Amino acid sequence: MDEMVVQTGPFFELPLPFQTAPANAAHILREVIGPILVTHPHLDHFSGFAINSPVLEATNGPKPVAALPSVIAAIKAHIFNEVIWPNLSDEDGGAGLITYQRLVEGGNPRIGRDDCKGYTRACDGLMYRCFSVSHGCTRRHYAPEVEMPRSISSMSYMGDPFRLRSASRAISLTHEEPGFMSPHSPAIRRASNPRENWTSIESSAFFIREQKTGREIIIFGDVEPDSISLDPRNKRVWEAAAPRIASGLLRAIFIECSYTDDVDDQALYGHLCPRHLIAELTVLAREVVKVKQAPTWTHPIGKRKRSAGEALAESQPTSPKTRRLEDVLPEASITTSSGMPEPVYGGSPDTEGREWPLTEPPLEKLTIYLIHIKEDMEGGPDPSVTIVKQLKEQAQAANLGCSFYAPRRGESIRIGQEDRVQM
């Protein structure tokens, strides 16, 4: 049988053995795609694999599903649980078509060496490393028999936190918040601090590394800004990314920007908009500046030149002007009527008149690929056009130097010396 070579779309130049789309789709899932890296278990990110998982074949060995422990726990308890979907995993007597790989947050320090330390092999030529980030917050889940909160964060993962014993379901539910445990239930001790009732939803950012060249990209799942997060975690990602950007090895970040700046903070629901993405990139730019100003750093193509008076102002804030939750909720709490911590709305990064102490903008060769843009369902203008425009204007004001691109469905993007987009 003659093989065909894809000429357009996301599998551009990929040879395929069959003449029909379903057969080639099964071939791609079985043979071409390696481990499935899952940022978080929300259905818009995982349902495609779950629905198509029955086409996997046991003769090929189980397909690895790699994620942080909290994500695996949610997938086990709520998807491959013999209720929503058959248990196709190799755990708990399942069919053995998939196998779970629970990742160490930040990378396993016992794996790899030098620049590859903490990276896990994905497939031939590719390695990855996973960081946890926050994606909004939800009420804590309690085990009523012990009246103790069970965190859904992998930082304190202790088994499957989503499983509650059916014999202990004597918990009242409010009519206003169906599915949430009522804080007024006698089985739950009411907390004086709303942080004890609420916990952040865990998502992930994956560093994907090409083993031969050392080039990397970052792919984020859904993520919220540190400035209004109950559990700010983005800065650790930027600190890890900065040396790679400074050396020219990291040139692309795929990150969400779900809404335009017309959306207030209280309506973001754990997502980003241009003002907050620029604030996050400003933090990243500061980290790149720190790396380049370190005495031991040299430019990859030669020793860098320092301009007169070039020094990083240590007094410069390391976070955007937007106030953090802990700044407004130190001990006592500002709460909504439901008891949820009240974030501070309308914050914006301090970008006017910024001058970086470098001869070039710190993110000059970095491309930000915008994903997870929410479509307009009322016939309005394309939100991606507005989002890119707002980002470009604010990035120019902040002198960041990075470029922005919103990929279209079906495009193929090749990251190299010169990035290339192929329809």
C-alpha angles and dihedrals in degrees: 000000000000114000121225128220118221111240100186142024135033094325095051113168093006113139113228126195101212138063097220129073097228093052092047091046090055090047091052093050094045103038112014104041115068123193117355106236109206119197096189137341101250112134097241087062102038110025094086093061094041093052093046096041095098090071089068115104125221089217089070092054123252117309110243117237107196123194144124114293094255090055092050089048091054093047091050095046101040110025116023091038103114089254108066091022136350117275099256094168128102091243130089094013096306129156094268098232094124134032126204121234112194108206128215109240109249092012133295106280090206092063123080132353139247111352091356094056110132095015122126124211112253100177139317106326099359132094132177144199127195131216126186120237133176127257107184126295140273137188114283117255114235135203098221095203090066100024091223127131117244112213120223091208121109088220088076100020113161106171128302104342095187097065117097122182111253091220090062100052094117091123122129118232124208119237090224093055108033112195095022120104112246114245087215093062112120088225092064125064108229113236123224090213116057089217086073090059098042133055134184122257110240122232131161147233118210125208106208113198130193103222098209099051102022091232115148144190131193122225116193128201117212109318140176129212118270090228094072100023125120087215111026110205107149096094092068088058091050091048090054092045098048099076090048092051091047090053093047094243096112111057105151136052122184107204136156126254101176102174143027121249089264088082117089120228094253090060097049094087095201097323139112133249128187098272091052095042089053089049090053092047089050088058089049091050091053090052091051089050090052091052094049092047094051111113092235096052121105128180112258091237096041143318112315123241120236120213121224112280093008109159134135112249103235089196089065110113115253093213134053123271088257108105119245123235093247089056091062098031106045103149110329114051141237105214140176121238089270093054094251116143110261113231122209111255134213098028118158134188120261098243107140115119096356114169117188115213091236135093089240134030109275096238097039099132097036122108119204112207110202117220137171094038108171112237121235108247097188101065097261128140120300105279092211091064091052093044094051091047093050092047094049092050094049094042090053091050089050092046091230097146098210124128128226131217132175108208119221123230110274097022123134117216122199117195115206140111085319118022115234131198118202126188 
